[in-house]
Structures are given as structure tokens and as C-alpha cells.
Amino acid sequence: MYATVTQPLTFEEFLAWDDSGTEFELLDGIPVPLSEPNANHEDLIERLCAYLENHCQENDLPYVSRQSKQVRLKTAPPEKEKSRKADIVIFARVEWQRMKTSSSSAAAYIPPPGIIEVISNNWKDDYLTKLAEYVRVASRREDLGVFEYIIVDYAAFGGIRFIDSPKQPTITIYQLEKKYSKTEIYAIKTKSTPEIRRQRR
């Protein structure tokens, strides 16, 4: 089901657009409603975002982590604008400070240093579609897209081509050079403890 709009919206118009609190992403200029996450998914995002924020503050790292922020996707004319509502966006601190001086909605207007998606039933979106969307390779370094894309598959939803066999809860980290390369795969030992072991490079 798509929201009713009279004409395609720009990213800025979409951020200002109000539809009674329902969450949306922008697809070809049209707001598309999102399904509500389950409780496990939401709790994990909240804990992970809080952990990252504390880690950055304690170690004086130049990053800020925020949940459920819109990410503007790179498009080229005549494409209409698109966005994704990422589970966690890792902003450069200077960009976050810049947004604090603006009345505009807080969102990733430019490619952020990192994005984290927590897997749910629509796992193909995170492993395939979003991976392609978060990088649009261009000639200039600043156009390359999100530098690091992290997939947290806490319930082993993904196919075995992504998390191996036997399937187990997995964290996959993609880093961008001129294209994304899968740099590390970590297997989460159990769901009840934070212990993580490196599975392979």
C-alpha cells in the first residue's frame, strides 16, 4: 500500500511530509509505508545503538549513532528521489553538529560513515537490495557511498549463501573501497551472551 500524494516528493519534502505517525520510506518520490518491527528486533536496535553511542563518547570517537533515521539514496536524473529508513545510522560528529544548527529534519542527507541493519523476515532486502543501494560507485571518493555496512542477523534469517551452513546468528561487515567487499563474518555464539567469535575472512 502506497501513501496518497498528488506528485512525487523530493527528499526534503518527504521529511516534512506528515502522515499520522506511520513510518515510511521514499520510493521514486512516493512514500511507501513500512511494517512495524517485532519486539526482539526493536529491543536489539535500541541496545546496540546505546552501546555504540557510549563507546564513541568514552573513546572520543568522531561519530554519533542514531536509530531509525532516513538515508537519502543517490539517484541520477530522470530518477525520482529515494530513501531508506535505516535501523541505525552512524553519523560523522561534525555532520550531526551541523544538523543541530538547522531546523530541517535530522537525516542522512549525505552518505554517512556507517549503517547497521538488523535482519527480520524480509532478509533479502538487507543482504541484496540495500547493499546495492548504499553504494552507487562514482568517480569521486565522496560519491562512493556508505563506507561501512553492517548486517546483524540475530536469528539466522538469511540464506546459507550469506551466513553459511549450518545457519547461525551472524554479524556481517561490508567495507567500501571502489566496491563493497565482505571483510569479516562473525558468528554470535549464543543469543543470551554477547560473546562473538570470528568465523572467517
GROMACS elastic network, one bead per residue, 0.5 to 0.9 nm:
[ bonds ]
;  ai    aj funct       b0    kb
    1    32     6  0.69781   500
    1    33     6  0.69122   500
    2     5     6  0.89195   500
    2    30     6  0.72912   500
    2    31     6  0.63825   500
    2    33     6  0.64189   500
    3    19     6  0.84012   500
    3    24     6  0.87329   500
    3    30     6  0.71987   500
    3    31     6  0.56239   500
    3    32     6  0.60879   500
    3    33     6  0.70234   500
    4    30     6  0.82000   500
    4    31     6  0.80443   500
    5     8     6  0.71279   500
    5     9     6  0.81769   500
    5    30     6  0.71019   500
    5    31     6  0.79655   500
    7    29     6  0.78750   500
    7    30     6  0.79438   500
    8    28     6  0.71866   500
    8    30     6  0.55603   500
    8    31     6  0.86911   500
    8    80     6  0.72607   500
    8    81     6  0.83039   500
    9    12     6  0.78986   500
    9    13     6  0.56252   500
    9    14     6  0.57378   500
    9    17     6  0.88962   500
    9    26     6  0.82622   500
    9    28     6  0.83778   500
    9    30     6  0.64190   500
    9    31     6  0.81364   500
    9    80     6  0.80659   500
    9    81     6  0.73816   500
   10    13     6  0.51040   500
   10    14     6  0.60560   500
   10    15     6  0.86846   500
   10    26     6  0.88696   500
   10    29     6  0.62340   500
   10    80     6  0.76381   500
   10    81     6  0.58556   500
   10    82     6  0.83169   500
   11    14     6  0.50406   500
   11    15     6  0.63237   500
   11    16     6  0.88238   500
   11    26     6  0.76103   500
   11    29     6  0.77228   500
   11    72     6  0.69587   500
   11    81     6  0.61563   500
   11    82     6  0.70692   500
   11    83     6  0.73634   500
   11   109     6  0.85774   500
   12    15     6  0.51994   500
   12    16     6  0.64856   500
   12    17     6  0.86632   500
   12   104     6  0.82276   500
   12   105     6  0.83299   500
   13    16     6  0.51708   500
   13    17     6  0.60375   500
   14    18     6  0.82291   500
   14    25     6  0.87802   500
   14    26     6  0.72813   500
   14    29     6  0.80845   500
   14    30     6  0.84614   500
   14    31     6  0.73498   500
   15    18     6  0.80098   500
   15    70     6  0.83221   500
   15   104     6  0.83345   500
   15   105     6  0.63744   500
   15   106     6  0.88847   500
   15   107     6  0.84542   500
   16   104     6  0.82535   500
   16   105     6  0.74058   500
   18    21     6  0.71668   500
   18    22     6  0.85416   500
   19    22     6  0.60694   500
   19    23     6  0.83589   500
   19    24     6  0.89136   500
   22    33     6  0.69196   500
   22    34     6  0.77959   500
   23    32     6  0.83841   500
   23    33     6  0.58236   500
   23    34     6  0.56202   500
   23    35     6  0.79792   500
   23    36     6  0.82039   500
   23    85     6  0.84520   500
   24    31     6  0.57401   500
   24    32     6  0.51578   500
   24    34     6  0.53723   500
   24    35     6  0.89474   500
   24    84     6  0.84892   500
   24    85     6  0.75041   500
   25    30     6  0.82166   500
   25    31     6  0.56077   500
   25    32     6  0.52829   500
   25    33     6  0.65434   500
   25    34     6  0.70584   500
   25    70     6  0.75855   500
   25    82     6  0.75420   500
   25    83     6  0.56345   500
   25    84     6  0.53643   500
   25    85     6  0.60038   500
   26    29     6  0.57553   500
   26    30     6  0.54622   500
   26    32     6  0.60145   500
   26    33     6  0.88654   500
   26    72     6  0.88432   500
   26    81     6  0.70596   500
   26    84     6  0.68648   500
   26    85     6  0.88434   500
   27    30     6  0.51733   500
   27    31     6  0.62659   500
   27    32     6  0.65363   500
   27    80     6  0.77720   500
   27    81     6  0.69476   500
   27    83     6  0.67444   500
   27    84     6  0.85963   500
   28    31     6  0.84260   500
   28    79     6  0.68579   500
   28    81     6  0.53745   500
   28    82     6  0.55547   500
   28    83     6  0.88712   500
   29    79     6  0.88006   500
   29    80     6  0.51738   500
   29    81     6  0.51094   500
   29    82     6  0.62407   500
   29    83     6  0.89603   500
   30    80     6  0.86684   500
   30    81     6  0.85404   500
   30    82     6  0.82856   500
   34    37     6  0.89010   500
   37    40     6  0.82098   500
   37    41     6  0.60604   500
   37    42     6  0.61968   500
   37   120     6  0.79494   500
   38    41     6  0.54033   500
   38    42     6  0.62858   500
   38    43     6  0.87114   500
   38   120     6  0.85589   500
   39    42     6  0.51339   500
   39    43     6  0.60064   500
   39    44     6  0.85227   500
   40    43     6  0.52278   500
   40    44     6  0.61424   500
   40    45     6  0.86543   500
   41    44     6  0.53833   500
   41    45     6  0.63694   500
   41    46     6  0.88187   500
   41   118     6  0.68983   500
   41   119     6  0.78671   500
   41   120     6  0.72451   500
   41   154     6  0.86929   500
   42    45     6  0.52267   500
   42    46     6  0.62751   500
   42    47     6  0.87634   500
   42    87     6  0.88846   500
   42   118     6  0.89598   500
   43    46     6  0.51543   500
   43    47     6  0.62185   500
   43    48     6  0.85351   500
   44    47     6  0.52242   500
   44    48     6  0.59703   500
   44    49     6  0.84187   500
   44   118     6  0.79927   500
   44   154     6  0.87492   500
   45    48     6  0.51987   500
   45    49     6  0.59708   500
   45    50     6  0.84963   500
   45    67     6  0.72494   500
   45    87     6  0.66659   500
   45    88     6  0.71686   500
   45   116     6  0.89835   500
   45   117     6  0.85997   500
   45   118     6  0.70494   500
   46    49     6  0.53149   500
   46    50     6  0.61957   500
   46    51     6  0.86325   500
   46    67     6  0.73190   500
   46    88     6  0.89579   500
   47    50     6  0.51961   500
   47    51     6  0.61201   500
   47    52     6  0.86689   500
   48    51     6  0.50644   500
   48    52     6  0.61809   500
   48    53     6  0.85898   500
   48    88     6  0.85672   500
   49    52     6  0.51852   500
   49    53     6  0.61387   500
   49    54     6  0.86263   500
   49    65     6  0.60790   500
   49    66     6  0.64390   500
   49    67     6  0.65579   500
   49    88     6  0.66280   500
   49    89     6  0.88346   500
   50    53     6  0.51509   500
   50    54     6  0.61753   500
   50    55     6  0.85269   500
   50    65     6  0.79362   500
   50    66     6  0.85378   500
   51    54     6  0.52386   500
   51    55     6  0.60669   500
   51    56     6  0.86556   500
   52    56     6  0.61448   500
   52    57     6  0.86087   500
   52    64     6  0.81650   500
   52    65     6  0.64478   500
   52    90     6  0.88347   500
   53    56     6  0.52465   500
   53    57     6  0.62694   500
   53    58     6  0.86362   500
   53    63     6  0.80558   500
   53    64     6  0.61448   500
   53    65     6  0.54856   500
   53    66     6  0.80393   500
   54    57     6  0.51387   500
   54    58     6  0.59844   500
   54    59     6  0.84664   500
   55    58     6  0.52475   500
   55    59     6  0.60903   500
   55    60     6  0.82518   500
   55    61     6  0.80250   500
   56    59     6  0.53315   500
   56    60     6  0.56744   500
   56    62     6  0.71543   500
   56    63     6  0.62832   500
   56    64     6  0.71123   500
   56    65     6  0.84857   500
   57    60     6  0.50145   500
   57    61     6  0.64409   500
   57    62     6  0.85295   500
   57    63     6  0.84076   500
   57    64     6  0.84770   500
   58    61     6  0.79161   500
   60    63     6  0.85331   500
   61    64     6  0.84959   500
   61    93     6  0.84916   500
   62    91     6  0.86356   500
   62    92     6  0.60479   500
   62    93     6  0.51223   500
   62    94     6  0.75955   500
   63    90     6  0.63856   500
   63    91     6  0.55751   500
   63    94     6  0.81671   500
   63    96     6  0.85279   500
   63   113     6  0.83642   500
   64    89     6  0.82213   500
   64    90     6  0.56294   500
   64    91     6  0.51045   500
   64    92     6  0.62624   500
   64    93     6  0.55119   500
   64    96     6  0.71482   500
   65    88     6  0.66490   500
   65    89     6  0.57147   500
   65    91     6  0.61305   500
   65    92     6  0.88168   500
   65   114     6  0.89839   500
   66    69     6  0.68680   500
   66    87     6  0.84066   500
   66    88     6  0.55887   500
   66    89     6  0.54633   500
   66    90     6  0.65660   500
   66    91     6  0.77773   500
   67    86     6  0.74001   500
   67    87     6  0.55015   500
   67    89     6  0.63283   500
   67    90     6  0.89020   500
   68    85     6  0.57746   500
   68    86     6  0.54002   500
   68    88     6  0.58492   500
   68    89     6  0.74365   500
   69    84     6  0.81890   500
   69    85     6  0.53677   500
   69    86     6  0.57003   500
   69    87     6  0.71186   500
   69    88     6  0.69602   500
   69    89     6  0.64139   500
   69   106     6  0.74148   500
   69   107     6  0.55437   500
   69   108     6  0.71251   500
   70    83     6  0.62920   500
   70    84     6  0.55604   500
   70    86     6  0.62557   500
   70    89     6  0.84875   500
   70   106     6  0.81515   500
   70   107     6  0.51352   500
   70   108     6  0.60811   500
   70   109     6  0.83468   500
   71    82     6  0.86114   500
   71    83     6  0.53353   500
   71    84     6  0.51730   500
   71    85     6  0.60629   500
   71    86     6  0.67241   500
   71    89     6  0.81000   500
   71   107     6  0.62237   500
   71   109     6  0.65620   500
   71   110     6  0.78870   500
   71   111     6  0.76012   500
   71   112     6  0.82886   500
   71   134     6  0.89163   500
   72    75     6  0.89771   500
   72    81     6  0.78999   500
   72    82     6  0.63181   500
   72    84     6  0.67886   500
   72    85     6  0.89340   500
   72   107     6  0.78652   500
   72   108     6  0.59904   500
   72   109     6  0.54549   500
   72   110     6  0.68719   500
   72   111     6  0.75945   500
   73    81     6  0.73391   500
   73    82     6  0.54770   500
   73    83     6  0.52017   500
   73    84     6  0.72266   500
   73   109     6  0.85491   500
   73   110     6  0.85495   500
   73   111     6  0.80895   500
   73   133     6  0.67388   500
   73   134     6  0.69026   500
   73   135     6  0.86868   500
   73   136     6  0.85954   500
   73   145     6  0.88153   500
   74    81     6  0.79295   500
   74    82     6  0.76595   500
   74    83     6  0.86813   500
   74   110     6  0.88572   500
   74   111     6  0.86354   500
   74   133     6  0.78323   500
   74   134     6  0.81422   500
   74   135     6  0.82022   500
   74   136     6  0.65744   500
   74   143     6  0.86029   500
   74   145     6  0.81062   500
   75    78     6  0.83937   500
   75    79     6  0.59487   500
   75    80     6  0.71512   500
   75    81     6  0.63074   500
   75    82     6  0.73432   500
   75   136     6  0.84943   500
   76    79     6  0.55378   500
   76    80     6  0.80563   500
   76    81     6  0.86377   500
   77    80     6  0.73390   500
   79    82     6  0.87229   500
   84   130     6  0.83559   500
   85    88     6  0.86902   500
   86    89     6  0.63383   500
   86   115     6  0.68554   500
   86   116     6  0.69886   500
   86   117     6  0.63105   500
   87   115     6  0.77525   500
   87   116     6  0.61244   500
   87   117     6  0.52058   500
   87   118     6  0.66252   500
   88   114     6  0.84541   500
   88   115     6  0.58486   500
   88   116     6  0.50207   500
   88   117     6  0.66032   500
   88   118     6  0.85851   500
   89   107     6  0.88471   500
   89   108     6  0.77951   500
   89   112     6  0.70969   500
   89   113     6  0.82693   500
   89   114     6  0.61305   500
   89   116     6  0.64313   500
   89   117     6  0.89077   500
   90    93     6  0.89077   500
   90   112     6  0.62893   500
   90   113     6  0.60334   500
   90   115     6  0.59080   500
   90   116     6  0.79646   500
   91    94     6  0.82801   500
   91    95     6  0.66866   500
   91    96     6  0.63257   500
   91   108     6  0.76044   500
   91   111     6  0.87952   500
   91   112     6  0.52571   500
   91   113     6  0.61107   500
   91   114     6  0.70655   500
   91   115     6  0.87718   500
   92    95     6  0.53146   500
   92    96     6  0.63892   500
   92    97     6  0.87514   500
   92   112     6  0.67335   500
   92   113     6  0.65210   500
   92   114     6  0.89563   500
   93    96     6  0.50560   500
   93    97     6  0.61251   500
   93    98     6  0.85376   500
   94    97     6  0.50757   500
   94    98     6  0.61414   500
   94    99     6  0.87291   500
   95    99     6  0.63211   500
   95   100     6  0.87656   500
   95   108     6  0.89848   500
   95   112     6  0.88487   500
   96    99     6  0.51214   500
   96   100     6  0.63771   500
   96   106     6  0.80166   500
   96   107     6  0.89990   500
   97   100     6  0.50739   500
   97   101     6  0.69035   500
   98   101     6  0.55426   500
   98   102     6  0.69953   500
   99   102     6  0.50925   500
   99   103     6  0.77862   500
   99   104     6  0.73655   500
   99   105     6  0.80316   500
   99   106     6  0.63135   500
   99   107     6  0.84018   500
  100   103     6  0.76724   500
  100   104     6  0.88073   500
  100   106     6  0.79358   500
  101   104     6  0.89517   500
  102   105     6  0.81130   500
  102   106     6  0.87264   500
  103   106     6  0.86926   500
  104   107     6  0.86733   500
  106   109     6  0.85890   500
  107   110     6  0.86832   500
  108   111     6  0.64197   500
  108   112     6  0.62873   500
  109   112     6  0.83139   500
  110   145     6  0.83105   500
  110   146     6  0.89615   500
  111   114     6  0.83054   500
  111   134     6  0.81217   500
  111   135     6  0.89369   500
  111   142     6  0.82803   500
  111   143     6  0.79795   500
  111   144     6  0.82407   500
  111   145     6  0.51687   500
  111   146     6  0.51347   500
  111   147     6  0.80916   500
  112   115     6  0.72750   500
  112   145     6  0.76650   500
  112   146     6  0.55539   500
  112   147     6  0.74345   500
  112   148     6  0.88045   500
  113   145     6  0.84350   500
  113   146     6  0.55410   500
  113   147     6  0.51733   500
  113   148     6  0.63010   500
  113   149     6  0.87057   500
  114   146     6  0.58351   500
  114   147     6  0.59455   500
  114   149     6  0.57510   500
  114   150     6  0.76672   500
  115   134     6  0.87124   500
  115   146     6  0.71666   500
  115   147     6  0.85310   500
  115   148     6  0.65684   500
  115   149     6  0.50609   500
  115   150     6  0.62792   500
  115   151     6  0.86143   500
  116   148     6  0.85299   500
  116   149     6  0.60038   500
  116   151     6  0.58844   500
  116   152     6  0.73119   500
  117   126     6  0.68163   500
  117   149     6  0.79682   500
  117   150     6  0.64188   500
  117   151     6  0.51146   500
  117   152     6  0.62458   500
  117   153     6  0.85958   500
  118   126     6  0.82391   500
  118   150     6  0.85293   500
  118   151     6  0.59840   500
  118   153     6  0.61120   500
  118   154     6  0.74739   500
  119   122     6  0.74107   500
  119   123     6  0.55808   500
  119   125     6  0.89747   500
  119   126     6  0.68189   500
  119   127     6  0.87119   500
  119   151     6  0.68998   500
  119   152     6  0.59924   500
  119   154     6  0.70838   500
  119   155     6  0.79174   500
  119   156     6  0.83737   500
  119   157     6  0.69524   500
  119   158     6  0.78738   500
  120   123     6  0.56862   500
  120   126     6  0.88132   500
  120   153     6  0.77754   500
  120   154     6  0.87998   500
  120   155     6  0.81911   500
  120   157     6  0.68046   500
  120   158     6  0.88643   500
  121   124     6  0.84236   500
  121   157     6  0.65557   500
  121   158     6  0.85832   500
  122   125     6  0.59164   500
  122   126     6  0.75567   500
  122   157     6  0.85336   500
  122   158     6  0.89661   500
  123   126     6  0.53966   500
  123   127     6  0.62988   500
  123   128     6  0.84039   500
  123   153     6  0.85288   500
  123   157     6  0.64051   500
  123   158     6  0.57334   500
  123   159     6  0.83368   500
  124   127     6  0.51660   500
  124   128     6  0.55352   500
  124   129     6  0.69227   500
  124   130     6  0.87243   500
  124   158     6  0.73174   500
  124   159     6  0.83869   500
  125   128     6  0.55342   500
  125   130     6  0.58190   500
  125   131     6  0.82162   500
  126   129     6  0.61621   500
  126   130     6  0.51464   500
  126   131     6  0.65612   500
  126   151     6  0.72765   500
  127   130     6  0.67103   500
  127   131     6  0.60938   500
  127   132     6  0.88654   500
  127   151     6  0.76031   500
  127   158     6  0.77791   500
  127   162     6  0.76280   500
  128   131     6  0.53367   500
  128   132     6  0.64212   500
  128   133     6  0.88097   500
  129   132     6  0.53840   500
  129   133     6  0.62682   500
  129   134     6  0.87825   500
  130   134     6  0.58998   500
  130   135     6  0.86703   500
  131   134     6  0.55054   500
  131   135     6  0.69426   500
  131   149     6  0.75973   500
  131   174     6  0.86793   500
  131   180     6  0.82205   500
  132   135     6  0.57578   500
  132   136     6  0.73942   500
  132   180     6  0.88629   500
  133   136     6  0.66677   500
  133   145     6  0.89040   500
  134   144     6  0.89592   500
  134   145     6  0.60223   500
  134   146     6  0.58165   500
  134   147     6  0.89070   500
  134   149     6  0.79802   500
  135   143     6  0.86662   500
  135   144     6  0.61042   500
  135   146     6  0.62269   500
  135   147     6  0.84193   500
  135   176     6  0.79491   500
  135   179     6  0.75034   500
  135   180     6  0.76059   500
  136   143     6  0.73977   500
  136   144     6  0.59851   500
  136   145     6  0.61270   500
  136   179     6  0.87734   500
  137   140     6  0.85548   500
  137   141     6  0.88508   500
  137   143     6  0.68499   500
  137   145     6  0.72084   500
  137   178     6  0.67506   500
  137   179     6  0.69634   500
  138   141     6  0.75201   500
  138   142     6  0.85935   500
  138   143     6  0.56491   500
  138   144     6  0.57771   500
  138   145     6  0.88324   500
  138   178     6  0.85849   500
  139   142     6  0.87822   500
  139   143     6  0.72226   500
  139   144     6  0.78169   500
  140   143     6  0.54183   500
  140   144     6  0.69254   500
  141   144     6  0.54841   500
  141   145     6  0.84777   500
  141   178     6  0.85777   500
  142   145     6  0.71262   500
  144   147     6  0.78259   500
  144   176     6  0.78168   500
  144   177     6  0.81584   500
  144   178     6  0.71723   500
  144   179     6  0.82398   500
  145   176     6  0.79251   500
  146   149     6  0.68550   500
  146   175     6  0.84535   500
  146   176     6  0.72234   500
  147   174     6  0.82883   500
  147   175     6  0.57606   500
  147   177     6  0.77566   500
  147   180     6  0.85475   500
  148   173     6  0.70741   500
  148   174     6  0.56957   500
  148   176     6  0.62503   500
  148   180     6  0.85668   500
  149   172     6  0.83651   500
  149   173     6  0.60105   500
  149   174     6  0.51010   500
  149   175     6  0.64641   500
  149   176     6  0.83131   500
  149   180     6  0.87864   500
  150   171     6  0.70702   500
  150   172     6  0.57544   500
  150   174     6  0.61917   500
  150   175     6  0.86222   500
  151   170     6  0.81165   500
  151   171     6  0.56570   500
  151   172     6  0.51376   500
  151   173     6  0.64835   500
  151   174     6  0.83286   500
  152   155     6  0.88905   500
  152   169     6  0.80352   500
  152   170     6  0.62884   500
  152   172     6  0.66356   500
  152   173     6  0.88200   500
  153   156     6  0.53679   500
  153   157     6  0.64566   500
  153   158     6  0.70694   500
  153   163     6  0.86323   500
  153   168     6  0.84951   500
  153   169     6  0.55109   500
  153   170     6  0.50861   500
  153   171     6  0.59415   500
  153   172     6  0.80030   500
  154   157     6  0.78507   500
  154   168     6  0.81997   500
  154   170     6  0.62291   500
  154   171     6  0.76760   500
  154   188     6  0.76557   500
  154   191     6  0.73480   500
  155   158     6  0.85775   500
  155   168     6  0.72300   500
  155   169     6  0.52104   500
  155   170     6  0.80703   500
  155   191     6  0.81983   500
  156   159     6  0.81570   500
  156   163     6  0.75113   500
  156   167     6  0.59439   500
  156   168     6  0.50465   500
  156   170     6  0.65893   500
  157   163     6  0.89889   500
  157   167     6  0.83249   500
  157   168     6  0.86417   500
  157   169     6  0.80785   500
  158   161     6  0.81064   500
  158   162     6  0.63788   500
  158   163     6  0.64900   500
  158   167     6  0.80816   500
  159   162     6  0.56715   500
  159   163     6  0.65308   500
  159   164     6  0.76886   500
  159   165     6  0.89481   500
  159   167     6  0.79417   500
  160   163     6  0.50527   500
  160   165     6  0.55783   500
  160   166     6  0.76470   500
  160   167     6  0.63526   500
  161   164     6  0.57549   500
  161   165     6  0.82821   500
  162   172     6  0.85091   500
  163   166     6  0.83366   500
  163   167     6  0.61445   500
  163   168     6  0.71041   500
  163   169     6  0.80316   500
  163   170     6  0.64844   500
  163   171     6  0.86704   500
  163   172     6  0.81967   500
  163   185     6  0.79772   500
  163   187     6  0.86112   500
  164   167     6  0.58432   500
  164   168     6  0.80264   500
  165   168     6  0.77854   500
  167   170     6  0.85123   500
  168   187     6  0.68479   500
  168   188     6  0.74335   500
  168   189     6  0.83533   500
  168   190     6  0.89919   500
  169   186     6  0.86800   500
  169   187     6  0.60458   500
  169   188     6  0.53547   500
  169   189     6  0.76349   500
  169   190     6  0.78234   500
  169   191     6  0.77813   500
  170   185     6  0.69835   500
  170   186     6  0.56240   500
  170   188     6  0.55279   500
  170   189     6  0.88231   500
  170   196     6  0.89182   500
  171   184     6  0.83417   500
  171   185     6  0.59439   500
  171   186     6  0.50589   500
  171   187     6  0.63964   500
  171   188     6  0.71831   500
  171   196     6  0.88801   500
  172   182     6  0.73609   500
  172   183     6  0.80701   500
  172   184     6  0.61348   500
  172   186     6  0.63283   500
  172   187     6  0.87161   500
  173   181     6  0.86156   500
  173   182     6  0.61094   500
  173   183     6  0.60060   500
  173   184     6  0.54452   500
  173   185     6  0.64533   500
  173   186     6  0.83963   500
  174   180     6  0.59851   500
  174   181     6  0.55337   500
  174   183     6  0.57244   500
  174   184     6  0.73563   500
  175   179     6  0.81890   500
  175   180     6  0.54928   500
  175   181     6  0.56713   500
  175   182     6  0.66305   500
  175   183     6  0.64478   500
  176   179     6  0.54276   500
  176   181     6  0.64435   500
  176   182     6  0.89903   500
  177   180     6  0.63261   500
  177   181     6  0.76177   500
  180   183     6  0.88566   500
  182   185     6  0.76539   500
  182   201     6  0.78476   500
  183   200     6  0.89275   500
  183   201     6  0.59413   500
  184   198     6  0.75187   500
  184   199     6  0.78508   500
  184   200     6  0.64318   500
  185   198     6  0.63983   500
  185   199     6  0.56587   500
  185   200     6  0.57565   500
  185   201     6  0.64652   500
  186   196     6  0.64922   500
  186   197     6  0.57271   500
  186   199     6  0.50830   500
  186   200     6  0.72611   500
  187   190     6  0.88439   500
  187   196     6  0.59460   500
  187   197     6  0.55981   500
  187   198     6  0.62650   500
  187   199     6  0.57523   500
  188   191     6  0.71589   500
  188   193     6  0.85112   500
  188   194     6  0.74994   500
  188   195     6  0.64721   500
  188   197     6  0.65484   500
  188   198     6  0.87603   500
  189   192     6  0.87695   500
  189   193     6  0.74923   500
  189   194     6  0.78668   500
  189   195     6  0.59031   500
  189   196     6  0.56355   500
  189   197     6  0.68550   500
  190   193     6  0.56860   500
  190   194     6  0.75292   500
  190   195     6  0.72590   500
  190   196     6  0.82950   500
  191   194     6  0.75886   500
  192   195     6  0.89299   500
  193   196     6  0.85782   500
  198   201     6  0.80746   500
